[in-house]
Amino acid sequence: MNALVWCCSVLASLNLPAAIEDLSGSGGVPQSLVEKAAAVRQNGGAAGLTQLINDLPVLLQRNKEILDEVLAIVLSMRCSCEFISVEVYLFASHEATFVCV
């Protein structure tokens, strides 16, 4: 039993599945892979995946803009009441940490 636990933890640390699928009767391809391939085809196939990948930089920029707006609002409105006060700590990487005191 200890060996099984050890093997599963090693596989998990390597981001690998803890079980191997039965390939008998499926033509040598795991059923989960067949299902995932069908889902990809339904959603535009390789062209759809390429489009999603190409959209990532635009989406990243928009997310940065939203976070900058939120940070500006938080900095301009220091929240404090009798139950909670929030301190905002800014780092050189423009990350903010909110600490309830």
C-alpha positions as a Markdown table, in Angstrom:
| # | Residue | x | y | z |
|---|---|---|---|---|
| 1 | Met | 0.0 | 0.0 | 0.0 |
| 2 | Asn | 2.8 | 2.4 | 0.8 |
| 3 | Ala | 4.3 | 1.8 | -2.6 |
| 4 | Leu | 1.0 | 2.7 | -4.3 |
| 5 | Val | 0.8 | 5.9 | -2.4 |
| 6 | Trp | 4.4 | 6.8 | -3.2 |
| 7 | Cys | 3.8 | 6.0 | -6.9 |
| 8 | Cys | 0.6 | 8.2 | -7.0 |
| 9 | Ser | 2.4 | 11.1 | -5.3 |
| 10 | Val | 5.3 | 10.9 | -7.8 |
| 11 | Leu | 2.9 | 10.8 | -10.7 |
| 12 | Ala | 1.0 | 13.8 | -9.3 |
| 13 | Ser | 4.1 | 15.8 | -8.7 |
| 14 | Leu | 5.0 | 15.2 | -12.4 |
| 15 | Asn | 1.5 | 16.2 | -13.4 |
| 16 | Leu | 0.8 | 12.8 | -14.8 |
| 17 | Pro | -2.4 | 10.7 | -14.4 |
| 18 | Ala | -2.5 | 8.2 | -11.5 |
| 19 | Ala | -4.2 | 5.7 | -13.7 |
| 20 | Ile | -3.7 | 4.3 | -17.2 |
| 21 | Glu | -6.7 | 3.9 | -19.4 |
| 22 | Asp | -7.6 | 0.5 | -20.9 |
| 23 | Leu | -6.9 | 0.6 | -24.6 |
| 24 | Ser | -8.6 | -2.7 | -25.5 |
| 25 | Gly | -11.5 | -2.4 | -27.8 |
| 26 | Ser | -10.9 | 1.3 | -28.7 |
| 27 | Gly | -8.4 | 0.8 | -31.6 |
| 28 | Gly | -5.5 | 1.8 | -29.4 |
| 29 | Val | -6.6 | 5.3 | -28.6 |
| 30 | Pro | -7.9 | 6.1 | -25.0 |
| 31 | Gln | -11.6 | 7.0 | -25.0 |
| 32 | Ser | -10.9 | 10.3 | -23.1 |
| 33 | Leu | -8.6 | 11.4 | -26.0 |
| 34 | Val | -11.3 | 10.5 | -28.6 |
| 35 | Glu | -13.8 | 12.6 | -26.6 |
| 36 | Lys | -11.4 | 15.6 | -26.3 |
| 37 | Ala | -10.6 | 15.4 | -30.0 |
| 38 | Ala | -14.3 | 15.5 | -30.8 |
| 39 | Ala | -14.8 | 18.5 | -28.6 |
| 40 | Val | -11.9 | 20.3 | -30.3 |
| 41 | Arg | -13.5 | 19.5 | -33.7 |
| 42 | Gln | -16.9 | 20.8 | -32.6 |
| 43 | Asn | -15.3 | 24.1 | -31.5 |
| 44 | Gly | -13.5 | 24.9 | -34.7 |
| 45 | Gly | -10.7 | 22.4 | -34.8 |
| 46 | Ala | -7.1 | 23.5 | -35.3 |
| 47 | Ala | -8.2 | 26.9 | -36.7 |
| 48 | Gly | -10.3 | 27.5 | -33.6 |
| 49 | Leu | -7.4 | 26.7 | -31.4 |
| 50 | Thr | -5.1 | 29.0 | -33.4 |
| 51 | Gln | -7.6 | 31.8 | -33.1 |
| 52 | Leu | -7.9 | 31.4 | -29.4 |
| 53 | Ile | -4.1 | 31.5 | -29.1 |
| 54 | Asn | -3.9 | 34.6 | -31.3 |
| 55 | Asp | -6.5 | 36.3 | -29.1 |
| 56 | Leu | -4.4 | 35.9 | -25.9 |
| 57 | Pro | -2.3 | 39.0 | -26.2 |
| 58 | Val | -5.3 | 41.2 | -26.7 |
| 59 | Leu | -7.1 | 39.6 | -23.7 |
| 60 | Leu | -4.0 | 39.9 | -21.6 |
| 61 | Gln | -3.8 | 43.7 | -22.3 |
| 62 | Arg | -7.5 | 44.1 | -21.5 |
| 63 | Asn | -7.0 | 42.3 | -18.2 |
| 64 | Lys | -4.1 | 44.5 | -17.3 |
| 65 | Glu | -6.2 | 47.6 | -18.1 |
| 66 | Ile | -9.0 | 46.3 | -15.8 |
| 67 | Leu | -6.6 | 45.6 | -13.0 |
| 68 | Asp | -5.0 | 49.0 | -13.3 |
| 69 | Glu | -8.4 | 50.6 | -13.1 |
| 70 | Val | -9.3 | 48.5 | -10.0 |
| 71 | Leu | -6.0 | 49.4 | -8.4 |
| 72 | Ala | -6.5 | 53.1 | -9.0 |
| 73 | Ile | -10.0 | 52.9 | -7.5 |
| 74 | Val | -8.7 | 51.0 | -4.4 |
| 75 | Leu | -5.9 | 53.5 | -3.9 |
| 76 | Ser | -8.3 | 56.5 | -4.2 |
| 77 | Met | -10.8 | 55.0 | -1.8 |
| 78 | Arg | -9.2 | 53.8 | 1.3 |
| 79 | Cys | -11.7 | 51.5 | 3.0 |
| 80 | Ser | -12.1 | 51.9 | 6.7 |
| 81 | Cys | -14.9 | 51.4 | 9.1 |
| 82 | Glu | -15.2 | 50.3 | 12.7 |
| 83 | Phe | -14.9 | 46.6 | 11.7 |
| 84 | Ile | -12.4 | 46.6 | 9.0 |
| 85 | Ser | -9.6 | 48.7 | 7.5 |
| 86 | Val | -7.6 | 47.8 | 4.5 |
| 87 | Glu | -4.0 | 48.6 | 3.9 |
| 88 | Val | -2.7 | 48.5 | 0.4 |
| 89 | Tyr | 1.0 | 47.6 | -0.1 |
| 90 | Leu | 2.4 | 48.1 | -3.6 |
| 91 | Phe | 5.4 | 46.3 | -4.9 |
| 92 | Ala | 7.8 | 47.3 | -7.8 |
| 93 | Ser | 6.0 | 44.8 | -10.0 |
| 94 | His | 2.7 | 46.8 | -9.6 |
| 95 | Glu | 1.2 | 44.0 | -7.6 |
| 96 | Ala | -1.0 | 45.0 | -4.7 |
| 97 | Thr | -1.4 | 43.1 | -1.5 |
| 98 | Phe | -4.5 | 43.8 | 0.6 |
| 99 | Val | -4.1 | 43.3 | 4.4 |
| 100 | Cys | -7.1 | 43.5 | 6.8 |
| 101 | Val | -6.0 | 45.1 | 10.0 |
